Amino acid sequence: MTKRVFSLVLSLLMIMCAVSVMTAYAAPVVSVESLAVTPYMGSYGEIKLKVTGATNVTYQWQAGFFDSTFDPVDLDDNEYYIGTKTNHFKLLASGELDSLDFRCKITYDGGKVYSQVFHFTFLEPKVISRAYVVGVDAPVFGCPPKYRTDDLQSKQYDLDSMVWYGPINGSSAPEMKSTDIYVEGKYKCRFYLDPAKGYTFNENSDCSVDGIICDVYSEKNGDGTIAYYVDRVYTVSYKGTVPDGILDFESRFPDAPLGEHDVYAGTFCLGTSDMDTEFSFTTKALPSSMSSNGYYIFGKTSLIKDGRVLRDITGASVKLNSLIYGEEGSCTLEQKICLMSPTLEVLATRTQSYIVDIVKPQILTEVSVDFDKIENWVRPLYSPVTVTSGVRVNSTAWNDMTLDGKYVPAGTDFIDGHTYRMCIWIETEYGYEFKTDNSGSVDVTATINDMPAMIDNDLSDNKQMIITCDFIYEKKTDSNNPSNPTDPKGVLGDANEDGKVNVKDATAIQKHVASLSTLTDSGVELADVNQDTKVNVKDATAIQKHIAGMDTGYDIEKEI
């Protein structure tokens, strides 16, 4: 290649590189996306730029007099400027800034450019001399705060919101929750006013709140805007009425409708505790805004007869102990709850009452418990046939006194010649008591199957007692069977007494042992094939072997 050709190629390459560099770092296009440079004093003006054709763009807004020799000043965000490092610049209209010009320095890969110069013109808004707020729900004792006004249409301002504070204690006034209620004291309601565009409030402005003139104050919001508000103070005092739902019974017993008149609740005996549960009550909990300020509920239950209080119990949640040894007759059971002020003044009361008849219980001097006839017993019995009216058998236990008082389980046969003790726990029914002597010991006559019973005074009182009776068990024989001692009873093994010995007899014995059914007295004797005075599974097994033709060694099917 000649020198001339080489020089020509090198020149072309240099030209191409220069063109490439110029293309990579071409100046971006800066345009205005939105513009608001005539804000009213106290509001924000703004400029939003759009930059295209550049990469890695940064922004820096500047202020100064750009037609002078003074260098412009780079801005930082503060109370006057927002977005000084972005393409969206906002400026608070203030008298301190009304002569400055503004521009944005835009830096990108390859250089920097400047936006056009902007000048803000601040307009003076019209001053609102007086605003009006009407239709406020003034605070009422016992009620929650209400956020309502009659909306007055005005082109100059709007009521943005309202907030209740209180009760005021010195300089403290907590914001109220919707669940709080008013108590006695002072409360403040703050009304936030929002001026329309072109309007403002100043130190000469005021606001009429339901006819009361209040000053308008201002505060700066977090975003730099100005909030205007009005405070009005209200005084709350108790006026003799507590709204429904504040003072009330949470639960009441019995569940009977309450009205202006007493509710008849029945008859009750002196010396019983039946009214403890039936006539207890609880009250609704006071709202925290009342209890935290010293208000509380005082509860009381009284039993009244002819205007005289027979019993008086205090407490917010009480039970009336009816162990009252007073007069018989018709009484009023009155339950009362009172709302008490922090100064112990009764602000309001609510009562509910019932008519009750108080009577003396019937005194029992004799008690009898009757079971099946003793001569028919083979094992312990537990269910009485008849009991004296006014008492009930709570439980029955058996002990073999021949064997040092050993407990006799149910289903165990008595042993001939042993002495057994029956112990019965007896309780009175409602409205009855056992007679007692001066020392408090039970003084009644007790019998079991017409046999005199002993009373265990260590375990007895006027509502319960333990009675015992001993007897000697004698196994029945033909000689003490007066019906027909010479007649045979049947054949040995015929437990069901159908005249035959078969598998049905073995089944009858098994059911008898399991207490699923009971053999008759004669059936018990016929079932005892091994003659050991007990009827058990051994007898059933022997009958099964006999039916199968096996030798058992017993006289099964022998007439006895």
C-alpha positions as CSV (number, residue, x, y, z in Angstrom):
1,M,0.0,0.0,0.0
2,T,1.3,3.4,-1.0
3,K,1.9,6.2,1.6
4,R,-0.8,8.2,-0.1
5,V,-3.5,5.4,0.2
6,F,-2.4,4.8,3.8
7,S,-2.9,8.4,4.7
8,L,-6.3,8.5,3.1
9,V,-7.5,5.4,5.1
10,L,-6.2,6.9,8.4
11,S,-8.1,10.1,7.8
12,L,-11.3,8.3,7.2
13,L,-10.9,6.3,10.4
14,M,-10.3,9.5,12.4
15,I,-13.4,11.1,11.0
16,M,-15.5,8.0,11.8
17,C,-14.3,8.0,15.4
18,A,-15.1,11.7,15.8
19,V,-18.6,11.2,14.5
20,S,-19.1,8.2,16.9
21,V,-18.0,10.2,19.9
22,M,-20.2,13.1,19.0
23,T,-23.2,10.7,18.6
24,A,-22.6,9.0,22.0
25,Y,-22.5,12.3,23.9
26,A,-25.1,14.3,22.1
27,A,-26.9,16.9,24.4
28,P,-30.2,15.6,25.8
29,V,-33.5,17.3,25.1
30,V,-35.0,19.1,28.1
31,S,-38.7,19.9,28.1
32,V,-41.2,21.1,30.7
33,E,-43.8,18.4,31.6
34,S,-45.9,20.6,33.9
35,L,-45.6,24.1,35.3
36,A,-47.3,26.1,38.1
37,V,-45.3,29.2,38.7
38,T,-48.0,31.5,40.0
39,P,-48.9,30.0,43.5
40,Y,-50.8,31.8,46.1
41,M,-48.8,32.8,49.2
42,G,-48.6,29.9,51.6
43,S,-49.1,27.2,48.9
44,Y,-46.6,25.4,46.6
45,G,-45.6,26.2,43.1
46,E,-43.9,23.5,41.1
47,I,-41.9,22.7,37.9
48,K,-41.6,19.2,36.5
49,L,-39.0,18.6,33.7
50,K,-38.7,15.8,31.2
51,V,-35.2,14.8,30.0
52,T,-34.7,12.5,26.9
53,G,-31.7,11.3,25.0
54,A,-29.3,10.9,27.9
55,T,-28.1,8.3,30.5
56,N,-27.1,8.5,34.1
57,V,-29.0,11.8,34.6
58,T,-28.8,13.7,37.9
59,Y,-30.5,17.0,38.8
60,Q,-29.5,20.0,40.9
61,W,-31.8,23.0,41.2
62,Q,-30.2,26.4,41.6
63,A,-31.4,29.8,42.7
64,G,-30.0,33.3,42.1
65,F,-30.0,36.2,39.7
66,F,-28.9,34.6,36.5
67,D,-28.4,37.9,34.6
68,S,-25.8,39.1,37.1
69,T,-22.2,38.2,37.9
70,F,-23.2,36.3,41.1
71,D,-22.8,32.6,41.0
72,P,-26.1,30.7,41.4
73,V,-26.6,28.7,44.7
74,D,-27.2,24.9,44.7
75,L,-30.4,24.2,46.7
76,D,-31.1,21.6,49.3
77,D,-34.5,20.4,50.5
78,N,-35.8,22.5,53.5
79,E,-38.9,24.2,54.7
80,Y,-39.1,26.2,51.4
81,Y,-37.9,23.7,48.8
82,I,-38.9,20.1,48.0
83,G,-37.3,17.9,45.3
84,T,-34.2,19.9,44.8
85,K,-32.3,16.8,43.5
86,T,-35.1,15.6,41.3
87,N,-36.9,16.6,38.1
88,H,-39.9,17.6,40.1
89,F,-39.2,20.8,42.0
90,K,-41.6,22.4,44.5
91,L,-41.3,25.8,46.1
92,L,-43.4,27.3,49.0
93,A,-44.7,30.7,48.1
94,S,-43.1,33.0,50.7
95,G,-42.3,36.7,50.7
96,E,-38.6,35.8,51.3
97,L,-38.3,34.2,47.9
98,D,-40.4,36.3,45.6
99,S,-37.5,37.9,43.7
100,L,-35.3,34.9,43.0
101,D,-35.0,33.0,39.7
102,F,-34.6,29.2,39.4
103,R,-33.1,26.7,37.0
104,C,-32.0,23.1,37.0
105,K,-28.4,21.9,36.3
106,I,-28.7,18.5,34.5
107,T,-25.6,16.2,34.5
108,Y,-25.4,13.2,32.2
109,D,-22.8,10.9,30.6
110,G,-20.7,13.3,28.5
111,G,-21.5,16.6,30.0
112,K,-24.1,18.9,31.5
113,V,-26.9,21.2,30.4
114,Y,-29.1,23.8,32.1
115,S,-32.9,24.1,31.9
116,Q,-34.4,27.4,31.1
117,V,-34.6,30.0,33.9
118,F,-37.9,30.1,35.8
119,H,-39.4,32.9,37.8
120,F,-42.3,32.4,40.3
121,T,-44.9,35.1,40.8
122,F,-46.6,34.8,44.2
123,L,-50.2,35.8,44.3
124,E,-51.8,37.3,47.4
125,P,-54.8,35.1,48.5
126,K,-57.9,36.6,49.9
127,V,-58.1,36.6,53.7
128,I,-61.1,34.8,55.2
129,S,-62.3,37.0,58.0
130,R,-64.6,34.5,59.6
131,A,-65.5,30.8,59.1
132,Y,-68.6,29.1,60.5
133,V,-69.1,25.6,62.0
134,V,-72.6,24.7,63.1
135,G,-74.5,21.6,64.2
136,V,-71.9,20.2,66.5
137,D,-73.1,17.4,68.9
138,A,-72.1,18.8,72.2
139,P,-70.7,16.2,74.6
140,V,-73.1,14.5,77.0
141,F,-72.2,12.7,80.2
142,G,-72.1,8.9,79.5
143,C,-72.1,9.2,75.7
144,P,-69.4,8.6,73.2
145,P,-68.0,11.4,71.0
146,K,-69.9,12.1,67.8
147,Y,-68.2,13.4,64.6
148,R,-71.0,15.3,62.9
149,T,-71.7,18.9,61.8
150,D,-74.2,20.5,59.5
151,D,-72.2,21.0,56.4
152,L,-72.1,24.6,55.4
153,Q,-71.3,25.1,51.7
154,S,-68.6,27.8,51.2
155,K,-66.4,28.6,48.3
156,Q,-63.8,29.9,50.7
157,Y,-63.1,26.9,52.9
158,D,-64.1,23.4,53.8
159,L,-64.3,21.6,57.2
160,D,-61.6,19.0,56.7
161,S,-62.0,17.0,60.0
162,M,-62.7,17.2,63.7
163,V,-61.1,15.5,66.7
164,W,-62.2,15.3,70.4
165,Y,-59.7,15.5,73.2
166,G,-60.2,15.1,77.0
167,P,-60.9,15.2,79.8
168,I,-58.5,18.2,80.0
169,N,-56.2,17.8,83.0
170,G,-53.8,20.8,83.2
171,S,-52.0,20.9,79.8
172,S,-52.9,17.3,79.1
173,A,-55.8,16.3,76.9
174,P,-55.6,12.8,75.4
175,E,-57.4,12.1,72.1
176,M,-60.6,10.2,72.6
177,K,-61.3,6.9,71.1
178,S,-64.7,6.0,69.6
179,T,-65.4,3.7,72.5
180,D,-64.7,6.3,75.2
181,I,-67.5,8.2,76.8
182,Y,-67.7,11.6,78.4
183,V,-67.4,12.0,82.2
184,E,-67.5,15.2,84.2
185,G,-64.9,17.7,83.1
186,K,-63.7,19.8,80.2
187,Y,-63.3,18.6,76.6
188,K,-61.8,20.2,73.5
189,C,-62.9,19.7,70.0
190,R,-60.5,20.7,67.2
191,F,-61.9,21.6,63.8
192,Y,-59.5,21.6,60.9
193,L,-60.3,24.1,58.2
194,D,-59.1,23.8,54.6
195,P,-59.0,27.1,52.7
196,A,-60.0,26.9,49.0
197,K,-57.4,27.9,46.4
198,G,-56.9,31.7,46.5
199,Y,-58.0,32.0,50.1
200,T,-56.2,31.9,53.5
201,F,-56.5,32.6,57.2
202,N,-54.3,35.0,59.1
203,E,-54.0,36.3,62.6
204,N,-57.1,38.4,62.2
205,S,-59.3,35.5,61.1
206,D,-61.7,33.7,63.5
207,C,-64.4,31.0,63.4
208,S,-67.9,30.8,64.9
209,V,-68.5,27.4,66.4
210,D,-72.3,27.2,67.1
211,G,-72.2,30.9,67.8
212,I,-69.1,30.9,70.0
213,I,-66.2,32.9,68.4
214,C,-62.9,31.1,68.4
215,D,-59.4,32.0,67.1
216,V,-58.0,30.3,64.1
217,Y,-54.5,28.8,64.6
218,S,-52.0,27.4,62.1
219,E,-49.4,24.6,62.2
220,K,-47.0,23.3,59.6
221,N,-47.6,19.8,58.3
222,G,-44.9,17.2,57.7
223,D,-45.0,18.0,53.9
224,G,-44.5,21.7,54.6
225,T,-48.1,22.7,54.0
226,I,-50.0,24.8,56.5
227,A,-53.0,23.4,58.5
228,Y,-55.5,25.7,60.0
229,Y,-57.6,24.7,63.0
230,V,-60.0,26.0,65.6
231,D,-60.4,24.8,69.2
232,R,-63.6,25.0,71.2
233,V,-63.8,23.9,74.9
234,Y,-66.9,22.2,76.3
235,T,-67.8,21.6,79.9
236,V,-69.5,18.3,80.7
237,S,-71.4,17.8,84.0
238,Y,-73.8,15.1,85.3
239,K,-77.4,16.2,84.9
240,G,-79.3,13.4,86.5
241,T,-79.6,11.0,83.5
242,V,-77.4,8.2,82.5
243,P,-77.9,6.9,78.9
244,D,-79.1,3.4,78.5
245,G,-76.4,0.8,78.3
246,I,-74.0,2.4,80.9
247,L,-75.8,1.4,84.1
248,D,-77.3,-2.0,83.7
249,F,-77.4,-5.6,85.1
250,E,-75.1,-7.8,83.0
251,S,-76.8,-11.0,84.3
252,R,-79.9,-11.6,86.4
253,F,-81.4,-14.7,87.9
254,P,-84.0,-16.1,87.6
255,D,-84.4,-15.2,84.0
256,A,-87.7,-13.3,84.4
257,P,-88.9,-10.2,82.6
258,L,-88.3,-7.0,84.5
259,G,-90.8,-4.2,84.4
260,E,-92.2,-1.5,86.7
261,H,-93.5,-4.1,89.1
262,D,-91.9,-6.8,91.1
263,V,-91.7,-10.3,89.7
264,Y,-93.0,-13.2,91.9
265,A,-90.2,-15.7,92.2
266,G,-91.6,-18.4,94.4
267,T,-91.3,-19.9,97.9
268,F,-88.1,-20.3,99.9
269,C,-87.4,-21.8,103.3
270,L,-85.4,-20.3,106.1
271,G,-82.1,-21.9,106.8
272,T,-81.5,-23.0,103.2
273,S,-79.0,-21.7,100.7
274,D,-81.1,-22.1,97.5
275,M,-81.2,-18.3,96.8
276,D,-77.4,-18.1,96.6
277,T,-77.2,-19.1,93.0
278,E,-80.7,-18.2,91.8
279,F,-80.5,-14.6,92.8
280,S,-76.9,-13.6,92.2
281,F,-76.2,-10.8,89.7
282,T,-73.3,-9.1,88.0
283,T,-73.1,-5.6,86.4
284,K,-71.8,-4.4,83.1
285,A,-68.2,-3.2,83.1
286,L,-67.9,0.6,82.9
287,P,-66.1,2.0,79.8
288,S,-62.4,2.5,80.5
289,S,-62.7,6.2,80.1
290,M,-65.0,6.2,83.2
291,S,-63.2,3.7,85.4
292,S,-59.8,5.3,84.7
293,N,-61.2,8.6,85.9
294,G,-62.5,7.3,89.2
295,Y,-66.1,6.3,88.5
296,Y,-67.2,2.9,89.7
297,I,-70.3,0.7,90.3
298,F,-71.6,0.0,93.7
299,G,-73.9,-3.1,94.1
300,K,-76.3,-4.1,96.9
301,T,-78.8,-6.9,97.6
302,S,-81.4,-6.5,100.3
303,L,-84.2,-8.8,101.7
304,I,-87.0,-6.5,102.8
305,K,-90.2,-7.2,104.7
306,D,-92.7,-4.5,105.6
307,G,-90.1,-1.8,105.0
308,R,-87.5,-3.4,107.2
309,V,-84.3,-4.8,105.9
310,L,-83.8,-8.4,107.1
311,R,-80.5,-8.8,105.3
312,D,-78.3,-6.4,103.4
313,I,-75.2,-7.4,101.4
314,T,-73.0,-5.0,99.4
315,G,-70.9,-5.6,96.4
316,A,-71.0,-5.2,92.7
317,S,-71.5,-8.9,92.2
318,V,-73.0,-10.6,95.2
319,K,-74.9,-13.7,96.3
320,L,-77.7,-13.5,98.8
321,N,-77.0,-16.0,101.6
322,S,-80.5,-17.0,102.6
323,L,-79.6,-18.4,106.0
324,I,-81.9,-15.9,107.6
325,Y,-83.6,-16.7,110.9
326,G,-86.1,-13.9,110.7
327,E,-89.8,-13.7,110.1
328,E,-91.9,-15.7,107.8
329,G,-94.1,-14.1,105.1
330,S,-93.9,-12.3,101.8
331,C,-90.6,-10.4,101.3
332,T,-89.0,-8.3,98.6
333,L,-85.6,-9.3,97.3
334,E,-84.2,-6.1,95.9
335,Q,-81.0,-5.8,93.9
336,K,-79.6,-2.3,93.3
337,I,-76.6,-0.9,91.4
338,C,-75.4,2.6,91.8
339,L,-73.1,4.7,89.6
340,M,-70.7,6.5,91.9
341,S,-68.7,9.6,91.1
342,P,-65.0,10.0,92.1
343,T,-66.2,12.2,95.0
344,L,-68.5,9.3,96.2
345,E,-71.7,10.9,95.0
346,V,-74.5,8.6,93.8
347,L,-75.1,9.8,90.3
348,A,-77.7,7.2,89.2
349,T,-79.3,4.0,90.4
350,R,-81.1,1.0,88.9
351,T,-83.0,-1.7,90.7
352,Q,-84.6,-5.0,90.0
353,S,-86.7,-6.8,92.6
354,Y,-88.6,-10.0,93.2
355,I,-91.4,-11.0,95.6
356,V,-90.4,-14.2,97.6
357,D,-92.3,-16.0,100.3
358,I,-90.1,-17.1,103.2
359,V,-91.4,-20.1,105.2
360,K,-90.1,-22.2,107.9
361,P,-89.0,-25.8,106.9
362,Q,-91.0,-28.8,108.1
363,I,-89.3,-30.6,111.0
364,L,-89.0,-34.4,110.7
365,T,-89.1,-36.4,113.9
366,E,-89.4,-39.9,112.3
367,V,-87.6,-41.5,109.4
368,S,-88.2,-44.9,107.9
369,V,-86.5,-46.8,105.1
370,D,-88.1,-50.0,103.8
371,F,-86.4,-52.6,101.6
372,D,-87.7,-56.0,100.5
373,K,-88.4,-58.4,103.3
374,I,-85.3,-59.3,105.2
375,E,-86.2,-63.0,105.1
376,N,-85.9,-62.9,101.3
377,W,-82.4,-61.5,101.3
378,V,-79.6,-63.5,99.8
379,R,-77.1,-60.7,99.1
380,P,-76.9,-56.9,99.8
381,L,-79.8,-54.7,98.6
382,Y,-79.3,-51.0,97.8
383,S,-82.5,-49.6,96.4
384,P,-85.2,-49.0,99.0
385,V,-88.9,-49.6,98.3
386,T,-90.2,-46.7,100.3
387,V,-88.7,-43.8,102.2
388,T,-90.3,-41.2,104.5
389,S,-91.6,-38.2,102.6
390,G,-89.2,-35.3,102.7
391,V,-86.0,-37.4,102.6
392,R,-84.0,-39.2,100.0
393,V,-81.4,-42.0,100.3
394,N,-78.0,-40.8,99.0
395,S,-76.1,-44.0,99.3
396,T,-76.1,-47.4,101.1
397,A,-73.1,-49.5,102.2
398,W,-72.8,-53.0,103.8
399,N,-70.2,-54.4,106.2
400,D,-69.6,-57.9,107.5
401,M,-69.2,-57.3,111.3
402,T,-68.3,-61.0,111.8
403,L,-65.3,-60.3,109.7
404,D,-64.3,-57.1,111.5
405,G,-66.5,-54.8,109.4
406,K,-65.2,-56.0,106.0
407,Y,-66.9,-54.2,103.1
408,V,-69.4,-56.5,101.3
409,P,-69.4,-55.8,97.5
410,A,-72.6,-55.9,95.5
411,G,-73.5,-59.3,94.2
412,T,-71.7,-61.1,97.1
413,D,-73.9,-63.7,98.9
414,F,-74.5,-63.4,102.6
415,I,-72.9,-66.1,104.7
416,D,-75.1,-68.1,107.1
417,G,-74.7,-67.0,110.7
418,H,-72.7,-63.7,110.0
419,T,-73.8,-60.4,111.4
420,Y,-74.1,-57.6,108.8
421,R,-74.5,-53.9,109.2
422,M,-76.4,-51.7,106.8
423,C,-75.3,-48.0,106.7
424,I,-77.6,-45.6,104.9
425,W,-76.8,-41.9,104.2
426,I,-80.0,-39.9,104.2
427,E,-80.5,-36.3,103.1
428,T,-83.5,-34.0,103.5
429,E,-85.4,-32.8,100.5
430,Y,-85.9,-29.0,100.0
431,G,-88.1,-27.5,102.7
432,Y,-87.4,-30.2,105.3
433,E,-85.1,-30.5,108.3
434,F,-84.4,-33.2,110.9
435,K,-85.3,-32.3,114.5
436,T,-82.2,-31.6,116.7
437,D,-81.8,-31.2,120.4
438,N,-80.3,-28.3,122.3
439,S,-76.8,-29.6,121.6
440,G,-77.4,-29.8,117.9
441,S,-77.6,-33.6,117.7
442,V,-80.2,-35.2,115.5
443,D,-83.2,-36.2,117.6
444,V,-85.4,-38.4,115.4
445,T,-86.6,-42.0,115.5
446,A,-85.2,-44.0,112.6
447,T,-86.2,-47.5,111.4
448,I,-85.1,-49.9,108.6
449,N,-87.8,-52.4,107.7
450,D,-89.5,-51.5,111.0
451,M,-86.3,-52.5,112.9
452,P,-84.8,-49.7,115.1
453,A,-81.8,-48.0,113.5
454,M,-78.9,-46.2,115.2
455,I,-77.9,-42.6,114.3
456,D,-74.2,-41.7,113.9
457,N,-74.3,-38.2,115.4
458,D,-70.7,-37.5,114.4
459,L,-71.8,-37.6,110.7
460,S,-75.3,-36.1,111.1
461,D,-76.9,-32.7,111.2
462,N,-80.3,-31.1,110.6
463,K,-79.9,-31.8,106.8
464,Q,-78.3,-35.2,106.7
465,M,-77.7,-38.2,108.8
466,I,-76.2,-41.7,108.8
467,I,-78.4,-44.5,110.1
468,T,-77.2,-48.1,110.7
469,C,-78.9,-51.4,111.5
470,D,-77.4,-54.8,112.3
471,F,-78.9,-58.3,111.6
472,I,-77.8,-61.9,111.7
473,Y,-78.2,-63.7,108.4
474,E,-79.8,-67.1,108.6
475,K,-80.0,-69.2,105.5
476,K,-83.6,-70.4,104.8
477,T,-84.3,-74.1,105.3
478,D,-87.5,-76.2,104.9
479,S,-88.1,-75.9,108.6
480,N,-88.5,-72.1,108.4
481,N,-90.5,-72.1,105.2
482,P,-94.1,-72.1,106.6
483,S,-95.7,-72.4,103.1
484,N,-95.4,-76.2,102.8
485,P,-92.3,-77.8,104.3
486,T,-93.1,-81.3,103.0
487,D,-93.5,-80.3,99.4
488,P,-90.3,-80.8,97.2
489,K,-88.9,-77.6,95.7
490,G,-87.9,-79.3,92.4
491,V,-85.0,-81.0,90.8
492,L,-81.4,-80.0,91.5
493,G,-80.1,-78.0,88.6
494,D,-83.5,-76.6,87.4
495,A,-82.5,-73.0,88.0
496,N,-85.2,-71.5,85.8
497,E,-87.8,-73.9,87.5
498,D,-89.4,-75.1,84.2
499,G,-89.3,-78.8,85.4
500,K,-86.3,-79.7,83.2
501,V,-82.5,-79.4,83.4
502,N,-80.9,-78.2,80.2
503,V,-78.7,-75.5,78.8
504,K,-81.3,-72.8,79.7
505,D,-80.6,-73.4,83.3
506,A,-76.8,-72.9,82.8
507,T,-77.6,-69.6,81.0
508,A,-80.0,-68.5,83.8
509,I,-77.2,-69.0,86.3
510,Q,-74.7,-67.1,84.2
511,K,-77.1,-64.1,83.9
512,H,-77.8,-64.3,87.6
513,V,-74.1,-64.1,88.4
514,A,-73.6,-61.2,86.0
515,S,-76.6,-59.4,87.6
516,L,-78.4,-59.3,84.3
517,S,-81.4,-61.1,85.8
518,T,-82.3,-62.6,89.2
519,L,-83.3,-66.1,90.1
520,T,-86.1,-66.7,92.6
521,D,-85.2,-67.8,96.1
522,S,-86.1,-71.4,95.3
523,G,-84.3,-71.1,91.9
524,V,-81.2,-70.1,93.8
525,E,-81.4,-73.3,95.9
526,L,-82.0,-75.5,92.8
527,A,-79.1,-73.8,91.0
528,D,-76.6,-74.6,93.8
529,V,-75.7,-78.1,92.3
530,N,-72.4,-78.4,94.1
531,Q,-74.1,-77.5,97.5
532,D,-71.4,-75.0,98.5
533,T,-74.1,-72.4,99.5
534,K,-73.1,-70.2,96.5
535,V,-74.4,-69.8,93.1
536,N,-71.7,-69.1,90.6
537,V,-70.1,-70.2,87.4
538,K,-69.0,-73.6,88.9
539,D,-72.7,-74.6,89.1
540,A,-73.3,-73.5,85.4
541,T,-70.3,-75.5,84.3
542,A,-71.5,-78.6,86.2
543,I,-74.9,-78.5,84.5
544,Q,-73.2,-78.1,81.1
545,K,-71.1,-81.2,81.8
546,H,-74.2,-83.1,83.0
547,I,-76.1,-82.3,79.8
548,A,-73.1,-83.5,77.8
549,G,-73.2,-86.9,79.6
550,M,-70.1,-86.3,81.7
551,D,-69.9,-87.4,85.3
552,T,-69.9,-84.4,87.7
553,G,-70.1,-86.2,91.0
554,Y,-73.3,-84.1,91.9
555,D,-76.9,-85.2,92.2
556,I,-78.1,-83.2,89.3
557,E,-81.8,-83.8,88.4
558,K,-82.4,-85.3,91.9
559,E,-85.7,-84.2,93.4
560,I,-85.2,-82.0,96.5
